[in-house]
């Protein structure tokens, strides 16, 4: 299915394509407004959900890019760094949906969540949940060439972009939040 996903069309696309409600695994990775899509997703009941998070936003704050219907990562900022949500934002929304964080991949870009009934079966086997920061540097210069910036320099590139602080429901410039953690 080749469709541009929005928070307003996600459930209709799933229904019209007869995707079964019960799924083993759902992977959400659209390089953009993933958090907002997930908040509206109601037509699926997967056992496991994988969400791409932006580790540049840190682990302590619950933040996401503002919703924009036609969000395209590479067009929002030339650096390709401005997209998605923090791991904390996903942990919070997933808890409301009765999913629990198992951990992240070692590359630091995908978080794994399991449904409550499955969590109750495996929780005792998980000795330590680990959240990894991104190990890759994917920033780009104005010409689109990789420039391999570290976290501090990456945040500096997008410091004037807006971000939603989900705890206080305010939109702020990235520079107003301490995301270096």
C-alpha positions as CSV (number, residue, x, y, z in Angstrom):
1,X,0.0,0.0,0.0
2,X,1.5,3.3,-1.0
3,X,-0.2,6.1,1.0
4,X,0.9,9.2,2.8
5,X,0.0,8.6,6.4
6,X,-1.6,11.3,8.6
7,X,-3.2,11.1,12.0
8,X,-6.5,11.7,10.3
9,X,-6.2,8.9,7.7
10,X,-4.3,6.1,9.4
11,X,-7.3,4.2,10.7
12,X,-9.3,4.5,7.5
13,X,-6.3,3.2,5.5
14,X,-6.0,0.2,7.7
15,X,-9.8,-0.5,7.5
16,X,-10.0,-0.1,3.7
17,X,-7.1,-2.4,3.2
18,X,-8.7,-5.1,5.5
19,X,-5.6,-5.3,7.7
20,X,-6.5,-7.6,10.6
21,X,-6.9,-6.0,14.0
22,X,-4.8,-8.7,15.8
23,X,-1.2,-8.4,14.8
24,X,2.0,-9.9,16.2
25,X,4.2,-7.0,15.3
26,X,3.7,-3.4,14.2
27,X,6.7,-1.2,13.3
28,X,6.1,2.5,13.1
29,X,8.9,4.4,11.3
30,X,7.7,7.2,9.1
31,X,10.5,9.8,9.9
32,X,8.2,12.5,11.0
33,X,5.1,12.8,13.1
34,X,5.2,9.2,14.4
35,X,4.1,10.2,17.9
36,X,0.9,12.0,16.6
37,X,0.1,9.0,14.3
38,X,0.4,6.6,17.3
39,X,-1.9,8.7,19.5
40,X,-4.7,8.3,16.9
41,X,-4.0,4.7,15.9
42,X,-7.0,2.7,17.2
43,X,-7.8,0.0,14.6
44,X,-4.9,-2.4,15.4
45,X,-4.2,-4.5,18.4
46,X,-0.6,-5.7,18.0
47,X,1.3,-7.7,20.6
48,X,4.6,-5.9,20.0
49,X,5.1,-2.3,18.7
50,X,8.4,-0.9,17.5
51,X,8.6,2.9,17.3
52,X,11.4,4.9,15.9
53,X,12.5,7.6,18.3
54,X,14.8,10.6,17.9
55,X,17.6,10.1,20.5
56,X,18.8,13.6,19.8
57,X,15.8,14.7,21.9
58,X,17.3,12.9,25.0
59,X,15.8,10.5,27.5
60,X,14.4,12.8,30.2
61,X,11.9,15.1,28.4
62,X,8.7,14.1,26.8
63,X,8.9,16.1,23.5
64,X,7.9,15.8,19.9
65,X,7.9,17.8,16.7
66,X,4.6,19.7,16.3
67,X,2.0,17.9,14.2
68,X,2.0,18.9,10.5
69,X,-0.2,17.0,8.1
70,X,2.4,17.0,5.3
71,X,5.5,16.6,7.4
72,X,8.5,15.5,5.3
73,X,11.7,15.2,7.4
74,X,14.1,16.4,4.7
75,X,12.0,19.5,3.9
76,X,11.5,20.5,7.5
77,X,15.2,21.1,8.0
78,X,18.1,20.6,5.7
79,X,20.1,18.8,8.4
80,X,17.6,15.9,8.4
81,X,17.7,15.9,12.2
82,X,14.4,17.5,13.0
83,X,11.7,14.7,13.2
84,X,9.9,12.4,15.6
85,X,9.8,12.3,19.3
86,X,11.9,11.5,22.4
87,X,11.9,8.0,23.9
88,X,10.1,9.5,27.0
89,X,7.3,10.7,24.8
90,X,6.8,7.2,23.4
91,X,7.1,5.5,26.8
92,X,4.3,7.8,28.2
93,X,1.9,7.4,25.3
94,X,2.5,3.6,25.1
95,X,1.8,3.3,28.9
96,X,-1.6,4.9,28.3
97,X,-2.2,2.3,25.5
98,X,-1.2,-0.5,28.0
99,X,2.2,-1.3,26.4
100,X,5.5,-1.4,28.3
101,X,9.0,-0.7,27.2
102,X,11.3,-3.7,26.8
103,X,14.3,-1.6,25.7
104,X,15.8,-0.2,22.5
105,X,18.1,-1.5,19.8
106,X,21.8,-0.8,20.3
107,X,21.8,1.6,17.3
108,X,19.6,3.9,19.4
109,X,16.7,4.5,17.1
110,X,14.0,1.9,17.7
111,X,12.1,1.2,20.9
112,X,10.4,-2.1,21.6
113,X,7.1,-2.2,23.5
114,X,5.0,-5.2,24.4
115,X,1.3,-5.4,25.3
116,X,0.4,-5.7,29.0
117,X,-0.5,-9.4,28.9
118,X,2.7,-10.3,27.2
119,X,4.7,-8.0,29.5
120,X,3.4,-9.9,32.5
121,X,4.8,-13.1,31.0
122,X,8.2,-11.8,30.1
123,X,8.9,-9.0,32.7
124,X,10.6,-11.4,35.1
125,X,13.1,-12.5,32.4
126,X,14.2,-8.9,31.6
127,X,17.0,-8.1,33.9
128,X,17.6,-4.6,32.8
129,X,15.9,-2.3,30.4
130,X,18.4,-0.4,28.3
131,X,17.8,2.8,26.3
132,X,20.6,3.5,23.9
133,X,21.5,6.9,22.4
134,X,22.0,7.0,18.7
135,X,25.4,5.7,17.5
136,X,25.1,7.0,14.1
137,X,25.6,10.5,12.8
138,X,23.2,11.3,10.0
139,X,23.3,15.1,9.9
140,X,23.6,16.9,6.6
141,X,24.9,20.2,5.4
142,X,23.0,22.7,3.2
143,X,24.0,20.7,0.1
144,X,22.7,17.4,1.5
145,X,26.1,16.0,2.2
146,X,26.7,14.0,5.4
147,X,28.7,16.1,7.9
148,X,28.7,13.7,10.9
149,X,27.9,16.2,13.7
150,X,27.9,15.1,17.3
151,X,24.9,15.6,19.5
152,X,25.8,19.1,20.8
153,X,26.4,20.4,17.3
154,X,23.3,18.7,15.9
155,X,21.1,20.3,18.5
156,X,22.8,23.6,17.7
157,X,21.8,23.2,14.0
158,X,18.1,22.8,14.9
159,X,18.0,25.1,18.0
160,X,15.4,27.5,16.4
161,X,13.0,24.7,15.4
162,X,9.8,24.3,17.4
163,X,9.1,21.3,19.7
164,X,6.1,20.4,21.8
165,X,6.9,19.8,25.5
166,X,4.2,17.2,26.2
167,X,4.4,17.6,29.9
168,X,3.3,21.3,29.9
169,X,1.7,21.2,26.5
170,X,3.7,24.2,25.3
171,X,5.5,24.7,22.0
172,X,9.1,26.0,22.5
173,X,12.3,26.4,20.5
174,X,14.6,23.5,21.0
175,X,17.2,25.9,22.4
176,X,14.9,26.5,25.4
177,X,15.1,22.9,26.5
178,X,18.1,21.2,28.0
179,X,18.2,18.1,25.8
180,X,21.8,17.2,26.4
181,X,21.4,14.2,28.7
